[in-house]
C-alpha cells in the first residue's frame, strides 16, 4: 500500500505510535499486573530427509555353447558401486559375440526414503571396426578399415527397453515398451534422457507423471524392497547378421537418476547439460486455427564423449491432440537449423517431415550453400536422427560441432494447429540463415 493514501509518511506514523505508547504507560499506573499466559514448545529439531537410490540388478546372457553368464544373486548398485561398498561400477563385458547371441537384464529400484521422478540415461562411447578380416572385407562395403567409430555392431544389435514387474516366481512380466531399435538408436534416446513413469505407462506425459514411491529401507529380511515398476532391457544379435561385424566392438554406459518429487513437476532432465522450454504458439500472426492445442517443447543439449545430442521433447496438454501426431496434423514437421560454430550463419539443417520422401525418411539434411538450401540429402556420416514417441533426437559428431553453437527450430503443423518455435525471441519469425536470434548453447 502507498502511505500517501492515508496521509501518513513512515516518519509520521512512527511518531504517532510513540505518542500512543506514552499515553498507555501513564494509564497503566496503579495496576497490579498485566494479563499474561505462556505456552512453550521445547526441544524442537529439524531433520533433513534423504533420497538414496539403490538399483537391484538381475542380468544374464546366452551365447549358446560358448558361454552362459548371470550376475550373482542379490547384486545391487548404490552410488555407482556394486554392493554399496568399496569397488567399481557394474561392468558387463561380452566377448566373442556372434549372430544369435542375446541377453536380458532387470533393473528394480529402491528410492530411500522420498518419492522421486526417475530418468534413464546413457551414451554410446565406442563403436569400433578394429580392422577387417578377409570375410568382413567382402561383406562390408565401407572398404578398408574406416577406423574408430565406424563399426557395425551398434547398428546390428537390436535392443528393447520396457517396463516390467516381478512375477513372484523369479521371472518378470513385461509391460509397455519404453524405447526400442538398434543399439545406436536406443543409446541416442538415452543420451537425450528418457523419463520413467512410476505406473509403467509409456504414454504418461512428462510433467507431473506418476513418481516412484519411496521406501524406508532398501532391504527387508535381506530381500530387495523395491517399487513395483522395474525396467527390463533385452538385446540380441539377429541370426541374419553376417560377417560385417567380425572383430568389431562397442562400449556404452547407462545410468538411472532419481530426482525428488516434492516441489518438482518431473520435467527437470538430469541426463542433459542444458534445457530451454518454449510454449506452443496458438496465436501466431492472429491466425484462426482449426485444431489448436496447448503444450511445451523442451529443447535440450547433451555434450557426450563422441557426439553432441540435440533433443526436442513435445509435452502436450493431454487433450488427445498431439503436436507430432500425423493423425492429428498430417503436415506436422520440424526443421532444425544449426550454426555449428556460432559465427552468425546457420551451417546446415536436419528436417523431420513424414511423407516428404526424404532420403533417410522421415529425416533429411540440407547444407547451407551461400545462403540457400538445396534438395534434401541423406544424413552425413556420423550423424543420427530418430523419433521416439513425442521426442525427436539429432546426434552430431563432436568433430562437426563446436563447444559453443546455436540452434533454431520451427515446428509447424501446417497451419491447422500451433507453432513450436525455438529461438531467442519467440515474437520474431524464423531466420534459417542468420543465427543472431537462435539459442546459443555452450559446454
N, C-alpha and C positions, 0 to 999 in steps of 0.2 A: 504494500500500500504506500502511496505517496503521502508524506507527513503534511504537505501543504493543504491537503483536502480537509484536514481537521484544524488547521490554523495553529499548529504547534510544530516548532522545529525540534530536533533531538535535544538541543541545549535547553529550550524552554520546558520540555517535558521532564527532564531530569531535575530542574529547579522546582518544578511543581510537585514532583514526588517527594523531594526533600522537605518541602514545607508541610506536606501531609504527615510525614514521619515525625516532625517535631510536635505537631498537634497531638498525635497519638500518644507520644511519650508523656505529654502533660496530662492527658486524660487518664492515663494509667496510674497516676499517683494514688496511693491509698488502697490499691487492690492487693490481695494476699498472694495470688498465683495466677498464671495463665493456664487454661485448659490444655492438656497435652496427653499424647499416647505414643508409644513406640513399638514398632514391630521390627524384629531383627532377622535378617537372612544371613546365616553364618556358614563358613566352610564351603564357599562356592568354588567350583572348579570348572574349567573349560578344557575338554579333551578333544584333540583333533581325531577324526576318524582315519580310516586307511582305505586304500584301494590297491590291492596286490593281486596281480593276475597269475594264476597257475594254469598251464596248458598240459593236459594229460594226453599222451601220445600212444597210439596203437598202430604201428606201421609194419607192413610185410610186403615182400616182393617174390615173384615167381619167375625164375629163369630156367624152368624145366629141370633136366638132369644136371645142369651146371651148378645151380645154387638155389637155395631157399633161405630167406632171411626174415627175421621178425625182431622188432625191438623187445628188450626184456620186459616182462610183465611189470606194470607199475611205473613205467617211465613217465616222468613229468619234467616240465621246464619251468623254472622260476627265476626271473631276472636273467633270461637268456642262457642260463646254466642248467644242464641236465641234473636233476635231482636236488637242485637248490643249494648244493654245497660247492666246494672247490671243483673246478672242471671247465669244460668248454661248452659252447652252444652245441645243440644236437646237429650232427653232420652225418648224412647218409650218402654213401658212395656206391655206385653201381658200376662194376667193371664187366668187360666182355659182353656188352649189350648187343642183343640180336633181335631181328624181327620175331614177334610173338611174345617177347618178354613183357611183364606187366607188374604193377604194384598198386597198393592202396594204403591210405592212411586215414585214421580217425583222430580228430583233434577236439577235445572237450575242455570246457572252461570252468574254473573256479574263480569267481571275482570276489575277493575278500576286502571289505565287507559292505560295499556300497554298490547299488545298481550302476551299470555302465553301458555306454554305447561301444560296440565292438567294430573294429575295422580289420581287414586282412590286406596286407601289403606285400610287395615282393619286387624282385628285379632279376632279370637275366644278366648274369655277369660275364659269361663266356659262351661262345658258340663256335668252336674252332674246327678247322679242317684237318690239321695235324698231318699234312702231306697226303698223298694219294697213292694207293696201291694200283696195280695194273687193272684189276677188275673195276675199281672205282672210277678210274680214268675213262673207261668205256661207258659207264653209266652216268657220270657227272658231266654235264655239258658246260660247266664253268671253265673247264680247261686248266691244265697245270695244277698248281696249288694256290688258290686265291688267298690263303693265309688266315690270319686271326679274324674271328668274327664271321667267317664265310662257310661254316659247317652246315650240315643239313639236318642234324638231329632235332634242333629246335622246331623245325617245320614238320618233321616226320612224326615226332612223338605227339600223341593225342592225349589231352588232359581234360578231366571233368571235375569241377568243384561243386559240391552240392551240400544242402543241409541234410542232417541225418540225426537219428535218435537211437539210443541203446535199445536193443530188442529184449534185454534181460537174459539172453542165453549166450552171451559172448559175441554176438554179431550186432548189426545195426540195420535200421530201416531207413532207406534213402528217400529223402523228400524232394523239395523243389531244387531245381538246378540253379546255381548262382552264376557260373560262367563256364564255358567250355570252348574247345578249339585246339589248335596246335599249342605246344608248349610256348612258342614265341607269342602267340596271341593272348594266352592266359596270363603270362608274365607281364605283357603290356598292360592288361587290365589291372593287374595287382600293383604295378608301379604307379598307376594313376589313383589307386586306392579303391577298395571295394567295401562298402558299408554292409554290415551284417545285421540281420533283424532277429531280435530275441524270440520271435514266434515262428521263425523259419519261413516267413513269407517273402519270396524272392521279388514280389511286386510291391513291397512296402515302400512308401515314399521316403525320401531322405530325411526330411525334417520331422522330428517327433515320432520316429518309428519306434516300435517296441524295443526297450532296452533289455540287457541281460541282467537278471536279478542277482543280487549279491548273496553270498553265503557267509556264515560266521566263521567257518574254518574249511580248509581245502580237503581234509580227510576226516571221515568218521569211522572209527574202528578199522583204520588202515585202508578203507575203501574210498575212492575218489568221491567227493561231494561236489557235484557239478550241476550246471544249468542243464535243462532238458535238451536244448538245441546244441548239437555239435556240428562240425564241418568235416566232410569226407572228401578226400582227394583221390582220384583214380587215374592211373596213367598206363599207356600201353604203346608198344611199337607195333603197328599193324603188320601182319604177315605179308602184306603186299609190298612193303618197303623193301628195296633191294640194296645193291652194292654201294649206292651213293652215300651211305652213312659209314662205310668202313673207315676205321681209325678216327672218326670224328668224336668230339666230346662237348658236353655242355656243363655249365655250372650255374646255379641260381640260388637265390635266397628267398624265403618268405617269412613274414612276421605277423603276429597278432597284437593289436593295440586295444587297450581298454581306456576309455575316457569317461570320467564321472558323468552321470546323467543329471545330477542336481545342477540347476542353473544353466543347463545347456539344452539345445534342441537337437543335438546329434549331427549337425551339419559340419562341424569342425573336422577337417580331414587331416589326421596326423601323418599320413603317408607322403604328403607333398610338401614343397617348400613354400609355396605362396598360393593364395586363392583370392580371386576377385568375384564379387557377386553382382549380377545385373538383373533387374526385374524385366519381365516381358513388357513390351510397349503395345498396348491395345488402342492407342490414340495417335498413331504415327501420321502426322500431317492431316489430322482431322478426318481420317478415313472412317467410313461406316463399315464395320466388319460383320460378315455374316456368321462367323463362328469364333467369337473371342474366347479367351481363357486366360487365367492368371498363373503366374509361376515365376521361377528364377532360374538363371543359368549360372552355374558355378564353374568359372574358368580357373584351372589350376596348372601349375608347372612343377615338375619333379626333375631335378638335376641328378642323373644317375652316373655310374662309372663310365658307361659306354654310349648312353643315349639320353637325350632330353625328351621328356614326355609332356605333351600338352593334352589336357582333358577338358571336356565340356559336358558337365552333368546337368541335364534338364530336369528340374524338380517341379512337377505340375501340381495343381491345387486339388486334385482328387475328384474333379467334376466329370471324369470319364473322357475328357478331351485332352490328348497328349500332343505336345509340340512336334515330336519326332515320329509320330504315328502316321504313316501314309494313308491309313484308313480314315483318319480324321482330316488330314491335309495332304492330298495327293501330290502337291507341288512343293512340299517342305524340303528345305535344303540348307546347308551350312558351308559357305566358303570361309576359309581361314587364311588370311594374308599374314606373312611373316617377314619382318625386317630382321634378317639373321644377325646383322652386325650393328644394328641401331644407328645407321648412318643417315637416316631420314627418308629412305626409299625402301618399299617392300621388295623383297628379292624373289619371292615365289608364293604360290598359294596352293593349298590342298583343299579340294572341294568334295563334300559329301552330298550326293544328289542321286537318290534312287531313280532307276529307269531312265538315266541320261545316256546310257550306252558308253560310259567311261571305260577306258582300258582295264582298270582294276575295279570294275563295278562293285559297289557304288561309289568308288573314290577315283578322283582324277588329280593330276598335278599339272600346274602351269607355271613356267618361269616367267619373270618379268624381263622382257627383252626390249629395253629402251623405252619404257613407258607403255607397253602394250602386252597383253597376254594372248598367246596363240592357242591353237586347239589343245584340249586336254591330252596329257601323256600319261604313261604308266609311272608309278612312283619310282623315284631314283633308287639305286642300290643302297640298302641300309635303312631306307625309310620304311615306316609301317603305319597302317591306319586300320581301325576296326570300330565297329559299333557294338556295344554291349548293353542291351536294354535301352535305357534312356541316357546313355553316355557315349560320346564319340571321342576317340583317343587317337592322337597322332604322335608317332615317335620319329625323332631326327637324330642321326649320328652326332656325337659330340664334335666331331671334326667339321660338321656342316653348319654349326650354330655357335654363336659366341656366348660367353657367360653373362652378357647383357644383350637382350634382344627385345623386339617389340612385336605385339600381336594385335590384329584387328579381326574380328569375326562378325558376320552379319547373317544371323539365322532368319530365314524368311519362310512364311507359309503360303507364299504365292498370292497374297492379298486377301485370303479368306480369314486369317487369324492374325495373331500378334507378330511383332518383330522382336527378335532377341539380338540386340546389338551390343557387342563388346568393344568399347573404345573408351577413351578418357572422358569425353563429353557426350553422353547419350543424346543430347539435343542436336548434335551435329551429324549430318549424313556421312555415310562411309566413304572413305577415300582409299582405294586399293593400291595406290601408287605412293602417295605422300604419307609417311608414317608418323607425322607430328602429333596426330590425335590418337595414335594407337597406345595400348597399355604396355608399359615397359616392365620387364622382369629382369632381376639380377640375381646371380648366385650368391 
